[in-house]
Amino acid sequence: MERIFEDIQHKVLLSSIGLAFIEHNIDYEHAIDKNNNLKLNVLLDSLDPVTNLNLINSIYLHYTNFSNELKCLFSKPMQKQIRIKEQKLYLDLAKHFETKIKH
């Protein structure tokens, strides 16, 4: 069950990232490596801090909206785990950009 939960969470995150890119007209071609994988850190580092923050907020918003729609399918402990992971992801990204903005 844990594996299914992680797979769903991963798909939700990828969908959220894709929607945020479309919403902000982000060109991500330069951040794709030779194995056709998107390097999100490369992409985010190439953007100005305000665009970064807007993009991260959009990703978080879409991710939260998708997760809220799916929460009824998960038990209370899994819902708590989702919330903790969402918060950690957002705080990690915000910390990264806070450091970038200060420099």
Steps between C-alpha positions, in 0.01 A plus 500: 500500500787734579637457146165587345478807722847614391418440132181705525679776687775506236247527215318780682829687545597461133155618390526799733841594362373471143198719571718763667737506199206554264344760728821707506615430141827349622740367236660190651693359202840612636438308825457158339802271526629247245271231647197723437452572872399844620745648749272724703786656696672605174178652373425684823854634528470646150190706586486832679400482870151643454417254222646223717275588789194526276579165341554328835177645636314376191648151532403492867149628425435242227653222709284593799186521286564157345583352840185643656293333230671166568505515881164329532666187356766485773487412867560767765865394558570523126333840484729617778801361312393685185468826692846459658663429161323797340620733772857367488518537121370855512728605786808346335432684175420826676825474700696442178358815343534704815873428489513589130314828554733606783805465273 
